[in-house]
Amino acid sequence: MKLFVVAVLAIMSLFTTTAMAGPALRLWVKSASKVTISELYIRRMATDDWGAERLRGKHLEPKGKMQFMLEDGVDKCWVDLRMLSMAGKEYAYYAANLCEEGHTFTFRGRP
């Protein structure tokens, strides 16, 4: 009986954790500039870890658009983005509100 109670509690905690994480969010990054982006990092606002590079060998071309998934975290409306151009220039955007523009961030080529 004791083992059964422990198993039920473990299953309940799994569902609670999953529910708190929230569903995955599709994020669009589109370019409204003449700059080609070679690296892109996205993190939830106010966290320390930029995580993996998101383009994975591809490039965000001028006037292009790419989709990314944000899997973890409860609030995905506010993110920080960091990009590196083919020319080596870094662009960083902090506290970008994705929910206001239909989960789309528009890169305009200005830091």
PDB file as gemmi writes it, atoms N, CA and C in Angstrom:
CRYST1    1.000    1.000    1.000  90.00  90.00  90.00 P 1                      
ATOM      1  N   MET A   1       0.820  -1.195   0.000  1.00  0.00           N  
ATOM      2  CA  MET A   1       0.000   0.000   0.000  1.00  0.00           C  
ATOM      3  C   MET A   1       0.866   1.263   0.000  1.00  0.00           C  
ATOM      4  N   LYS A   2       1.920   1.236   0.801  1.00  0.00           N  
ATOM      5  CA  LYS A   2       2.814   2.389   0.897  1.00  0.00           C  
ATOM      6  C   LYS A   2       3.479   2.657  -0.460  1.00  0.00           C  
ATOM      7  N   LEU A   3       3.850   1.602  -1.161  1.00  0.00           N  
ATOM      8  CA  LEU A   3       4.461   1.741  -2.484  1.00  0.00           C  
ATOM      9  C   LEU A   3       3.476   2.349  -3.474  1.00  0.00           C  
ATOM     10  N   PHE A   4       2.208   1.972  -3.373  1.00  0.00           N  
ATOM     11  CA  PHE A   4       1.166   2.512  -4.239  1.00  0.00           C  
ATOM     12  C   PHE A   4       1.021   4.021  -4.032  1.00  0.00           C  
ATOM     13  N   VAL A   5       1.003   4.475  -2.784  1.00  0.00           N  
ATOM     14  CA  VAL A   5       0.877   5.902  -2.467  1.00  0.00           C  
ATOM     15  C   VAL A   5       2.069   6.674  -3.013  1.00  0.00           C  
ATOM     16  N   VAL A   6       3.258   6.140  -2.870  1.00  0.00           N  
ATOM     17  CA  VAL A   6       4.462   6.793  -3.387  1.00  0.00           C  
ATOM     18  C   VAL A   6       4.383   6.911  -4.910  1.00  0.00           C  
ATOM     19  N   ALA A   7       3.915   5.852  -5.566  1.00  0.00           N  
ATOM     20  CA  ALA A   7       3.795   5.876  -7.025  1.00  0.00           C  
ATOM     21  C   ALA A   7       2.783   6.918  -7.478  1.00  0.00           C  
ATOM     22  N   VAL A   8       1.640   7.007  -6.801  1.00  0.00           N  
ATOM     23  CA  VAL A   8       0.618   7.996  -7.148  1.00  0.00           C  
ATOM     24  C   VAL A   8       1.160   9.410  -6.965  1.00  0.00           C  
ATOM     25  N   LEU A   9       1.853   9.659  -5.865  1.00  0.00           N  
ATOM     26  CA  LEU A   9       2.432  10.985  -5.629  1.00  0.00           C  
ATOM     27  C   LEU A   9       3.474  11.336  -6.690  1.00  0.00           C  
ATOM     28  N   ALA A  10       4.267  10.372  -7.101  1.00  0.00           N  
ATOM     29  CA  ALA A  10       5.270  10.617  -8.149  1.00  0.00           C  
ATOM     30  C   ALA A  10       4.603  10.972  -9.462  1.00  0.00           C  
ATOM     31  N   ILE A  11       3.538  10.271  -9.820  1.00  0.00           N  
ATOM     32  CA  ILE A  11       2.818  10.567 -11.065  1.00  0.00           C  
ATOM     33  C   ILE A  11       2.162  11.937 -10.991  1.00  0.00           C  
ATOM     34  N   MET A  12       1.582  12.288  -9.850  1.00  0.00           N  
ATOM     35  CA  MET A  12       0.958  13.607  -9.691  1.00  0.00           C  
ATOM     36  C   MET A  12       1.985  14.720  -9.827  1.00  0.00           C  
ATOM     37  N   SER A  13       3.165  14.534  -9.265  1.00  0.00           N  
ATOM     38  CA  SER A  13       4.194  15.569  -9.376  1.00  0.00           C  
ATOM     39  C   SER A  13       4.672  15.719 -10.812  1.00  0.00           C  
ATOM     40  N   LEU A  14       4.695  14.638 -11.571  1.00  0.00           N  
ATOM     41  CA  LEU A  14       5.079  14.705 -12.988  1.00  0.00           C  
ATOM     42  C   LEU A  14       4.082  15.543 -13.765  1.00  0.00           C  
ATOM     43  N   PHE A  15       2.777  15.321 -13.550  1.00  0.00           N  
ATOM     44  CA  PHE A  15       1.763  16.095 -14.251  1.00  0.00           C  
ATOM     45  C   PHE A  15       1.784  17.550 -13.831  1.00  0.00           C  
ATOM     46  N   THR A  16       2.012  17.832 -12.568  1.00  0.00           N  
ATOM     47  CA  THR A  16       2.079  19.200 -12.082  1.00  0.00           C  
ATOM     48  C   THR A  16       3.254  19.930 -12.708  1.00  0.00           C  
ATOM     49  N   THR A  17       4.413  19.291 -12.779  1.00  0.00           N  
ATOM     50  CA  THR A  17       5.587  19.912 -13.384  1.00  0.00           C  
ATOM     51  C   THR A  17       5.356  20.178 -14.863  1.00  0.00           C  
ATOM     52  N   THR A  18       4.783  19.224 -15.572  1.00  0.00           N  
ATOM     53  CA  THR A  18       4.522  19.397 -16.994  1.00  0.00           C  
ATOM     54  C   THR A  18       3.528  20.525 -17.228  1.00  0.00           C  
ATOM     55  N   ALA A  19       2.497  20.611 -16.416  1.00  0.00           N  
ATOM     56  CA  ALA A  19       1.492  21.653 -16.586  1.00  0.00           C  
ATOM     57  C   ALA A  19       2.083  23.023 -16.340  1.00  0.00           C  
ATOM     58  N   MET A  20       2.991  23.146 -15.393  1.00  0.00           N  
ATOM     59  CA  MET A  20       3.586  24.433 -15.086  1.00  0.00           C  
ATOM     60  C   MET A  20       4.512  24.903 -16.202  1.00  0.00           C  
ATOM     61  N   ALA A  21       5.113  23.983 -16.932  1.00  0.00           N  
ATOM     62  CA  ALA A  21       6.051  24.366 -17.981  1.00  0.00           C  
ATOM     63  C   ALA A  21       5.342  25.041 -19.142  1.00  0.00           C  
ATOM     64  N   GLY A  22       4.101  24.699 -19.374  1.00  0.00           N  
ATOM     65  CA  GLY A  22       3.343  25.312 -20.455  1.00  0.00           C  
ATOM     66  C   GLY A  22       3.687  24.687 -21.793  1.00  0.00           C  
ATOM     67  N   PRO A  23       2.866  24.966 -22.787  1.00  0.00           N  
ATOM     68  CA  PRO A  23       3.084  24.383 -24.108  1.00  0.00           C  
ATOM     69  C   PRO A  23       4.258  25.048 -24.819  1.00  0.00           C  
ATOM     70  N   ALA A  24       4.782  24.355 -25.805  1.00  0.00           N  
ATOM     71  CA  ALA A  24       5.848  24.936 -26.613  1.00  0.00           C  
ATOM     72  C   ALA A  24       5.298  26.128 -27.385  1.00  0.00           C  
ATOM     73  N   LEU A  25       6.154  27.081 -27.668  1.00  0.00           N  
ATOM     74  CA  LEU A  25       5.754  28.286 -28.386  1.00  0.00           C  
ATOM     75  C   LEU A  25       6.543  28.389 -29.681  1.00  0.00           C  
ATOM     76  N   ARG A  26       5.871  28.644 -30.766  1.00  0.00           N  
ATOM     77  CA  ARG A  26       6.527  28.876 -32.053  1.00  0.00           C  
ATOM     78  C   ARG A  26       6.900  30.352 -32.126  1.00  0.00           C  
ATOM     79  N   LEU A  27       8.172  30.612 -32.278  1.00  0.00           N  
ATOM     80  CA  LEU A  27       8.684  31.971 -32.387  1.00  0.00           C  
ATOM     81  C   LEU A  27       9.194  32.183 -33.808  1.00  0.00           C  
ATOM     82  N   TRP A  28       8.748  33.238 -34.430  1.00  0.00           N  
ATOM     83  CA  TRP A  28       9.253  33.608 -35.757  1.00  0.00           C  
ATOM     84  C   TRP A  28      10.262  34.734 -35.604  1.00  0.00           C  
ATOM     85  N   VAL A  29      11.386  34.628 -36.288  1.00  0.00           N  
ATOM     86  CA  VAL A  29      12.356  35.713 -36.376  1.00  0.00           C  
ATOM     87  C   VAL A  29      12.435  36.063 -37.848  1.00  0.00           C  
ATOM     88  N   LYS A  30      12.121  37.314 -38.157  1.00  0.00           N  
ATOM     89  CA  LYS A  30      12.189  37.735 -39.553  1.00  0.00           C  
ATOM     90  C   LYS A  30      13.135  38.920 -39.679  1.00  0.00           C  
ATOM     91  N   SER A  31      13.699  39.052 -40.848  1.00  0.00           N  
ATOM     92  CA  SER A  31      14.678  40.099 -41.097  1.00  0.00           C  
ATOM     93  C   SER A  31      14.072  41.190 -41.973  1.00  0.00           C  
ATOM     94  N   ALA A  32      14.202  42.415 -41.509  1.00  0.00           N  
ATOM     95  CA  ALA A  32      13.796  43.584 -42.291  1.00  0.00           C  
ATOM     96  C   ALA A  32      15.040  44.440 -42.520  1.00  0.00           C  
ATOM     97  N   SER A  33      16.176  43.769 -42.720  1.00  0.00           N  
ATOM     98  CA  SER A  33      17.435  44.491 -42.901  1.00  0.00           C  
ATOM     99  C   SER A  33      18.226  43.879 -44.051  1.00  0.00           C  
ATOM    100  N   LYS A  34      19.382  44.455 -44.327  1.00  0.00           N  
ATOM    101  CA  LYS A  34      20.270  43.950 -45.374  1.00  0.00           C  
ATOM    102  C   LYS A  34      21.384  43.086 -44.794  1.00  0.00           C  
ATOM    103  N   VAL A  35      21.309  42.785 -43.507  1.00  0.00           N  
ATOM    104  CA  VAL A  35      22.345  42.041 -42.796  1.00  0.00           C  
ATOM    105  C   VAL A  35      22.012  40.550 -42.816  1.00  0.00           C  
ATOM    106  N   THR A  36      23.012  39.706 -43.080  1.00  0.00           N  
ATOM    107  CA  THR A  36      22.846  38.257 -42.986  1.00  0.00           C  
ATOM    108  C   THR A  36      23.312  37.807 -41.606  1.00  0.00           C  
ATOM    109  N   ILE A  37      22.456  37.094 -40.905  1.00  0.00           N  
ATOM    110  CA  ILE A  37      22.760  36.617 -39.550  1.00  0.00           C  
ATOM    111  C   ILE A  37      23.278  35.188 -39.632  1.00  0.00           C  
ATOM    112  N   SER A  38      24.437  34.945 -38.984  1.00  0.00           N  
ATOM    113  CA  SER A  38      25.037  33.608 -39.013  1.00  0.00           C  
ATOM    114  C   SER A  38      24.852  32.846 -37.704  1.00  0.00           C  
ATOM    115  N   GLU A  39      24.592  33.554 -36.606  1.00  0.00           N  
ATOM    116  CA  GLU A  39      24.356  32.909 -35.315  1.00  0.00           C  
ATOM    117  C   GLU A  39      23.199  33.603 -34.617  1.00  0.00           C  
ATOM    118  N   LEU A  40      22.382  32.803 -33.921  1.00  0.00           N  
ATOM    119  CA  LEU A  40      21.233  33.338 -33.209  1.00  0.00           C  
ATOM    120  C   LEU A  40      21.065  32.579 -31.901  1.00  0.00           C  
ATOM    121  N   TYR A  41      20.913  33.322 -30.819  1.00  0.00           N  
ATOM    122  CA  TYR A  41      20.696  32.748 -29.494  1.00  0.00           C  
ATOM    123  C   TYR A  41      19.431  33.370 -28.904  1.00  0.00           C  
ATOM    124  N   ILE A  42      18.636  32.565 -28.235  1.00  0.00           N  
ATOM    125  CA  ILE A  42      17.401  33.032 -27.615  1.00  0.00           C  
ATOM    126  C   ILE A  42      17.370  32.504 -26.188  1.00  0.00           C  
ATOM    127  N   ARG A  43      17.070  33.388 -25.252  1.00  0.00           N  
ATOM    128  CA  ARG A  43      16.907  32.938 -23.868  1.00  0.00           C  
ATOM    129  C   ARG A  43      15.702  33.643 -23.260  1.00  0.00           C  
ATOM    130  N   ARG A  44      15.105  32.989 -22.263  1.00  0.00           N  
ATOM    131  CA  ARG A  44      14.047  33.659 -21.525  1.00  0.00           C  
ATOM    132  C   ARG A  44      14.651  34.855 -20.823  1.00  0.00           C  
ATOM    133  N   MET A  45      13.929  35.939 -20.759  1.00  0.00           N  
ATOM    134  CA  MET A  45      14.417  37.171 -20.146  1.00  0.00           C  
ATOM    135  C   MET A  45      14.871  36.919 -18.714  1.00  0.00           C  
ATOM    136  N   ALA A  46      15.961  37.548 -18.356  1.00  0.00           N  
ATOM    137  CA  ALA A  46      16.520  37.532 -16.997  1.00  0.00           C  
ATOM    138  C   ALA A  46      17.086  36.175 -16.588  1.00  0.00           C  
ATOM    139  N   THR A  47      17.436  35.344 -17.543  1.00  0.00           N  
ATOM    140  CA  THR A  47      18.152  34.109 -17.232  1.00  0.00           C  
ATOM    141  C   THR A  47      19.589  34.276 -17.706  1.00  0.00           C  
ATOM    142  N   ASP A  48      20.478  33.433 -17.226  1.00  0.00           N  
ATOM    143  CA  ASP A  48      21.892  33.570 -17.550  1.00  0.00           C  
ATOM    144  C   ASP A  48      22.338  32.751 -18.752  1.00  0.00           C  
ATOM    145  N   ASP A  49      21.623  31.715 -19.084  1.00  0.00           N  
ATOM    146  CA  ASP A  49      22.071  30.763 -20.095  1.00  0.00           C  
ATOM    147  C   ASP A  49      21.466  31.069 -21.464  1.00  0.00           C  
ATOM    148  N   TRP A  50      22.326  31.374 -22.443  1.00  0.00           N  
ATOM    149  CA  TRP A  50      21.863  31.619 -23.808  1.00  0.00           C  
ATOM    150  C   TRP A  50      21.511  30.311 -24.507  1.00  0.00           C  
ATOM    151  N   GLY A  51      22.000  29.210 -24.006  1.00  0.00           N  
ATOM    152  CA  GLY A  51      21.670  27.921 -24.612  1.00  0.00           C  
ATOM    153  C   GLY A  51      22.386  27.710 -25.936  1.00  0.00           C  
ATOM    154  N   ALA A  52      21.843  26.788 -26.709  1.00  0.00           N  
ATOM    155  CA  ALA A  52      22.464  26.401 -27.974  1.00  0.00           C  
ATOM    156  C   ALA A  52      22.230  27.451 -29.053  1.00  0.00           C  
ATOM    157  N   GLU A  53      23.153  27.492 -29.985  1.00  0.00           N  
ATOM    158  CA  GLU A  53      23.011  28.355 -31.158  1.00  0.00           C  
ATOM    159  C   GLU A  53      21.862  27.787 -31.991  1.00  0.00           C  
ATOM    160  N   ARG A  54      20.918  28.632 -32.407  1.00  0.00           N  
ATOM    161  CA  ARG A  54      19.672  28.168 -33.007  1.00  0.00           C  
ATOM    162  C   ARG A  54      19.687  27.981 -34.521  1.00  0.00           C  
ATOM    163  N   LEU A  55      20.599  28.611 -35.235  1.00  0.00           N  
ATOM    164  CA  LEU A  55      20.578  28.502 -36.704  1.00  0.00           C  
ATOM    165  C   LEU A  55      21.199  27.201 -37.211  1.00  0.00           C  
ATOM    166  N   ARG A  56      22.093  26.615 -36.427  1.00  0.00           N  
ATOM    167  CA  ARG A  56      22.693  25.312 -36.731  1.00  0.00           C  
ATOM    168  C   ARG A  56      23.239  25.219 -38.154  1.00  0.00           C  
ATOM    169  N   GLY A  57      24.097  26.168 -38.497  1.00  0.00           N  
ATOM    170  CA  GLY A  57      24.756  26.133 -39.801  1.00  0.00           C  
ATOM    171  C   GLY A  57      23.994  26.837 -40.918  1.00  0.00           C  
ATOM    172  N   LYS A  58      22.759  27.227 -40.668  1.00  0.00           N  
ATOM    173  CA  LYS A  58      21.983  27.978 -41.661  1.00  0.00           C  
ATOM    174  C   LYS A  58      22.208  29.461 -41.437  1.00  0.00           C  
ATOM    175  N   HIS A  59      21.646  30.284 -42.291  1.00  0.00           N  
ATOM    176  CA  HIS A  59      21.752  31.736 -42.150  1.00  0.00           C  
ATOM    177  C   HIS A  59      20.368  32.365 -42.273  1.00  0.00           C  
ATOM    178  N   LEU A  60      20.156  33.421 -41.513  1.00  0.00           N  
ATOM    179  CA  LEU A  60      18.957  34.230 -41.682  1.00  0.00           C  
ATOM    180  C   LEU A  60      19.308  35.312 -42.686  1.00  0.00           C  
ATOM    181  N   GLU A  61      18.830  35.121 -43.889  1.00  0.00           N  
ATOM    182  CA  GLU A  61      19.156  36.024 -44.998  1.00  0.00           C  
ATOM    183  C   GLU A  61      18.343  37.315 -44.900  1.00  0.00           C  
ATOM    184  N   PRO A  62      18.811  38.388 -45.555  1.00  0.00           N  
ATOM    185  CA  PRO A  62      18.019  39.620 -45.612  1.00  0.00           C  
ATOM    186  C   PRO A  62      16.618  39.331 -46.145  1.00  0.00           C  
ATOM    187  N   LYS A  63      15.648  39.916 -45.494  1.00  0.00           N  
ATOM    188  CA  LYS A  63      14.228  39.752 -45.824  1.00  0.00           C  
ATOM    189  C   LYS A  63      13.728  38.321 -45.592  1.00  0.00           C  
ATOM    190  N   GLY A  64      14.531  37.483 -44.922  1.00  0.00           N  
ATOM    191  CA  GLY A  64      14.135  36.098 -44.645  1.00  0.00           C  
ATOM    192  C   GLY A  64      13.351  35.971 -43.360  1.00  0.00           C  
ATOM    193  N   LYS A  65      12.855  34.742 -43.128  1.00  0.00           N  
ATOM    194  CA  LYS A  65      12.055  34.455 -41.944  1.00  0.00           C  
ATOM    195  C   LYS A  65      12.308  33.010 -41.539  1.00  0.00           C  
ATOM    196  N   MET A  66      12.502  32.772 -40.228  1.00  0.00           N  
ATOM    197  CA  MET A  66      12.721  31.422 -39.722  1.00  0.00           C  
ATOM    198  C   MET A  66      11.891  31.215 -38.463  1.00  0.00           C  
ATOM    199  N   GLN A  67      11.549  29.957 -38.218  1.00  0.00           N  
ATOM    200  CA  GLN A  67      10.750  29.603 -37.055  1.00  0.00           C  
ATOM    201  C   GLN A  67      11.582  28.798 -36.063  1.00  0.00           C  
ATOM    202  N   PHE A  68      11.371  29.070 -34.771  1.00  0.00           N  
ATOM    203  CA  PHE A  68      12.065  28.376 -33.696  1.00  0.00           C  
ATOM    204  C   PHE A  68      11.044  27.986 -32.643  1.00  0.00           C  
ATOM    205  N   MET A  69      11.363  26.943 -31.886  1.00  0.00           N  
ATOM    206  CA  MET A  69      10.486  26.500 -30.810  1.00  0.00           C  
ATOM    207  C   MET A  69      11.116  26.869 -29.467  1.00  0.00           C  
ATOM    208  N   LEU A  70      10.307  27.449 -28.595  1.00  0.00           N  
ATOM    209  CA  LEU A  70      10.714  27.705 -27.216  1.00  0.00           C  
ATOM    210  C   LEU A  70       9.957  26.707 -26.364  1.00  0.00           C  
ATOM    211  N   GLU A  71      10.665  25.702 -25.866  1.00  0.00           N  
ATOM    212  CA  GLU A  71      10.015  24.587 -25.191  1.00  0.00           C  
ATOM    213  C   GLU A  71       9.820  24.781 -23.707  1.00  0.00           C  
ATOM    214  N   ASP A  72      10.726  25.454 -23.040  1.00  0.00           N  
ATOM    215  CA  ASP A  72      10.682  25.446 -21.583  1.00  0.00           C  
ATOM    216  C   ASP A  72      10.304  26.802 -21.013  1.00  0.00           C  
ATOM    217  N   GLY A  73       9.824  26.771 -19.807  1.00  0.00           N  
ATOM    218  CA  GLY A  73       9.496  27.998 -19.109  1.00  0.00           C  
ATOM    219  C   GLY A  73       8.022  28.333 -19.202  1.00  0.00           C  
ATOM    220  N   VAL A  74       7.545  29.083 -18.236  1.00  0.00           N  
ATOM    221  CA  VAL A  74       6.135  29.435 -18.185  1.00  0.00           C  
ATOM    222  C   VAL A  74       5.879  30.673 -19.025  1.00  0.00           C  
ATOM    223  N   ASP A  75       6.632  31.740 -18.817  1.00  0.00           N  
ATOM    224  CA  ASP A  75       6.401  32.993 -19.531  1.00  0.00           C  
ATOM    225  C   ASP A  75       7.342  33.073 -20.725  1.00  0.00           C  
ATOM    226  N   LYS A  76       6.794  32.921 -21.913  1.00  0.00           N  
ATOM    227  CA  LYS A  76       7.610  32.985 -23.118  1.00  0.00           C  
ATOM    228  C   LYS A  76       7.365  34.282 -23.884  1.00  0.00           C  
ATOM    229  N   CYS A  77       6.631  35.209 -23.294  1.00  0.00           N  
ATOM    230  CA  CYS A  77       6.375  36.477 -23.975  1.00  0.00           C  
ATOM    231  C   CYS A  77       7.628  37.347 -24.014  1.00  0.00           C  
ATOM    232  N   TRP A  78       8.434  37.250 -22.991  1.00  0.00           N  
ATOM    233  CA  TRP A  78       9.598  38.125 -22.877  1.00  0.00           C  
ATOM    234  C   TRP A  78      10.879  37.313 -23.045  1.00  0.00           C  
ATOM    235  N   VAL A  79      11.665  37.636 -24.056  1.00  0.00           N  
ATOM    236  CA  VAL A  79      12.921  36.932 -24.308  1.00  0.00           C  
ATOM    237  C   VAL A  79      14.022  37.936 -24.621  1.00  0.00           C  
ATOM    238  N   ASP A  80      15.252  37.453 -24.514  1.00  0.00           N  
ATOM    239  CA  ASP A  80      16.422  38.189 -24.965  1.00  0.00           C  
ATOM    240  C   ASP A  80      16.928  37.470 -26.209  1.00  0.00           C  
ATOM    241  N   LEU A  81      17.391  38.224 -27.190  1.00  0.00           N  
ATOM    242  CA  LEU A  81      17.954  37.643 -28.406  1.00  0.00           C  
ATOM    243  C   LEU A  81      19.342  38.203 -28.633  1.00  0.00           C  
ATOM    244  N   ARG A  82      20.235  37.354 -29.100  1.00  0.00           N  
ATOM    245  CA  ARG A  82      21.592  37.777 -29.450  1.00  0.00           C  
ATOM    246  C   ARG A  82      21.913  37.188 -30.813  1.00  0.00           C  
ATOM    247  N   MET A  83      22.392  38.042 -31.721  1.00  0.00           N  
ATOM    248  CA  MET A  83      22.690  37.613 -33.076  1.00  0.00           C  
ATOM    249  C   MET A  83      24.087  38.064 -33.469  1.00  0.00           C  
ATOM    250  N   LEU A  84      24.682  37.297 -34.346  1.00  0.00           N  
ATOM    251  CA  LEU A  84      25.995  37.630 -34.885  1.00  0.00           C  
ATOM    252  C   LEU A  84      25.874  37.625 -36.397  1.00  0.00           C  
ATOM    253  N   SER A  85      26.307  38.718 -37.028  1.00  0.00           N  
ATOM    254  CA  SER A  85      26.210  38.818 -38.480  1.00  0.00           C  
ATOM    255  C   SER A  85      27.385  38.104 -39.142  1.00  0.00           C  
ATOM    256  N   MET A  86      27.268  37.879 -40.436  1.00  0.00           N  
ATOM    257  CA  MET A  86      28.357  37.271 -41.203  1.00  0.00           C  
ATOM    258  C   MET A  86      29.621  38.123 -41.115  1.00  0.00           C  
ATOM    259  N   ALA A  87      29.471  39.436 -40.959  1.00  0.00           N  
ATOM    260  CA  ALA A  87      30.605  40.356 -40.855  1.00  0.00           C  
ATOM    261  C   ALA A  87      31.184  40.392 -39.441  1.00  0.00           C  
ATOM    262  N   GLY A  88      30.578  39.674 -38.481  1.00  0.00           N  
ATOM    263  CA  GLY A  88      31.099  39.617 -37.121  1.00  0.00           C  
ATOM    264  C   GLY A  88      30.513  40.630 -36.164  1.00  0.00           C  
ATOM    265  N   LYS A  89      29.519  41.398 -36.588  1.00  0.00           N  
ATOM    266  CA  LYS A  89      28.899  42.379 -35.701  1.00  0.00           C  
ATOM    267  C   LYS A  89      27.850  41.703 -34.834  1.00  0.00           C  
ATOM    268  N   GLU A  90      27.842  42.058 -33.541  1.00  0.00           N  
ATOM    269  CA  GLU A  90      26.877  41.478 -32.616  1.00  0.00           C  
ATOM    270  C   GLU A  90      25.699  42.421 -32.419  1.00  0.00           C  
ATOM    271  N   TYR A  91      24.523  41.830 -32.382  1.00  0.00           N  
ATOM    272  CA  TYR A  91      23.285  42.549 -32.120  1.00  0.00           C  
ATOM    273  C   TYR A  91      22.619  41.873 -30.937  1.00  0.00           C  
ATOM    274  N   ALA A  92      22.248  42.651 -29.923  1.00  0.00           N  
ATOM    275  CA  ALA A  92      21.594  42.087 -28.745  1.00  0.00           C  
ATOM    276  C   ALA A  92      20.324  42.875 -28.458  1.00  0.00           C  
ATOM    277  N   TYR A  93      19.272  42.146 -28.160  1.00  0.00           N  
ATOM    278  CA  TYR A  93      17.976  42.744 -27.854  1.00  0.00           C  
ATOM    279  C   TYR A  93      17.494  42.137 -26.548  1.00  0.00           C  
ATOM    280  N   TYR A  94      17.219  42.997 -25.579  1.00  0.00           N  
ATOM    281  CA  TYR A  94      16.806  42.533 -24.268  1.00  0.00           C  
ATOM    282  C   TYR A  94      15.340  42.908 -24.033  1.00  0.00           C  
ATOM    283  N   ALA A  95      14.615  42.007 -23.411  1.00  0.00           N  
ATOM    284  CA  ALA A  95      13.202  42.211 -23.080  1.00  0.00           C  
ATOM    285  C   ALA A  95      12.352  42.441 -24.325  1.00  0.00           C  
ATOM    286  N   ALA A  96      12.556  41.616 -25.333  1.00  0.00           N  
ATOM    287  CA  ALA A  96      11.711  41.675 -26.523  1.00  0.00           C  
ATOM    288  C   ALA A  96      10.367  41.035 -26.195  1.00  0.00           C  
ATOM    289  N   ASN A  97       9.283  41.756 -26.429  1.00  0.00           N  
ATOM    290  CA  ASN A  97       7.941  41.249 -26.129  1.00  0.00           C  
ATOM    291  C   ASN A  97       7.385  40.544 -27.357  1.00  0.00           C  
ATOM    292  N   LEU A  98       7.376  39.218 -27.315  1.00  0.00           N  
ATOM    293  CA  LEU A  98       6.917  38.429 -28.451  1.00  0.00           C  
ATOM    294  C   LEU A  98       5.401  38.376 -28.551  1.00  0.00           C  
ATOM    295  N   CYS A  99       4.721  38.529 -27.453  1.00  0.00           N  
ATOM    296  CA  CYS A  99       3.267  38.368 -27.468  1.00  0.00           C  
ATOM    297  C   CYS A  99       2.557  39.533 -28.146  1.00  0.00           C  
ATOM    298  N   GLU A 100       3.179  40.699 -28.170  1.00  0.00           N  
ATOM    299  CA  GLU A 100       2.545  41.853 -28.807  1.00  0.00           C  
ATOM    300  C   GLU A 100       2.508  41.746 -30.327  1.00  0.00           C  
ATOM    301  N   GLU A 101       3.444  41.044 -30.924  1.00  0.00           N  
ATOM    302  CA  GLU A 101       3.519  40.989 -32.378  1.00  0.00           C  
ATOM    303  C   GLU A 101       3.320  39.575 -32.910  1.00  0.00           C  
ATOM    304  N   GLY A 102       2.402  38.839 -32.320  1.00  0.00           N  
ATOM    305  CA  GLY A 102       2.099  37.504 -32.819  1.00  0.00           C  
ATOM    306  C   GLY A 102       3.259  36.536 -32.752  1.00  0.00           C  
ATOM    307  N   HIS A 103       4.049  36.610 -31.676  1.00  0.00           N  
ATOM    308  CA  HIS A 103       5.192  35.729 -31.466  1.00  0.00           C  
ATOM    309  C   HIS A 103       6.220  35.865 -32.582  1.00  0.00           C  
ATOM    310  N   THR A 104       6.402  37.085 -33.036  1.00  0.00           N  
ATOM    311  CA  THR A 104       7.362  37.377 -34.094  1.00  0.00           C  
ATOM    312  C   THR A 104       8.308  38.477 -33.636  1.00  0.00           C  
ATOM    313  N   PHE A 105       9.603  38.260 -33.867  1.00  0.00           N  
ATOM    314  CA  PHE A 105      10.597  39.294 -33.629  1.00  0.00           C  
ATOM    315  C   PHE A 105      11.121  39.742 -34.981  1.00  0.00           C  
ATOM    316  N   THR A 106      11.109  41.051 -35.229  1.00  0.00           N  
ATOM    317  CA  THR A 106      11.602  41.589 -36.502  1.00  0.00           C  
ATOM    318  C   THR A 106      12.966  42.224 -36.275  1.00  0.00           C  
ATOM    319  N   PHE A 107      13.973  41.677 -36.957  1.00  0.00           N  
ATOM    320  CA  PHE A 107      15.341  42.200 -36.900  1.00  0.00           C  
ATOM    321  C   PHE A 107      15.456  43.311 -37.931  1.00  0.00           C  
ATOM    322  N   ARG A 108      15.813  44.511 -37.475  1.00  0.00           N  
ATOM    323  CA  ARG A 108      15.897  45.667 -38.363  1.00  0.00           C  
ATOM    324  C   ARG A 108      17.335  46.122 -38.643  1.00  0.00           C  
ATOM    325  N   GLY A 109      18.317  45.376 -38.093  1.00  0.00           N  
ATOM    326  CA  GLY A 109      19.704  45.704 -38.372  1.00  0.00           C  
ATOM    327  C   GLY A 109      20.297  46.788 -37.498  1.00  0.00           C  
ATOM    328  N   ARG A 110      19.609  47.125 -36.425  1.00  0.00           N  
ATOM    329  CA  ARG A 110      20.126  48.106 -35.475  1.00  0.00           C  
ATOM    330  C   ARG A 110      20.333  47.441 -34.132  1.00  0.00           C  
ATOM    331  N   PRO A 111      21.451  47.737 -33.476  1.00  0.00           N  
ATOM    332  CA  PRO A 111      21.681  47.141 -32.142  1.00  0.00           C  
ATOM    333  C   PRO A 111      20.731  47.693 -31.096  1.00  0.00           C  
TER     334      PRO A 111                                                      
END                                                                             
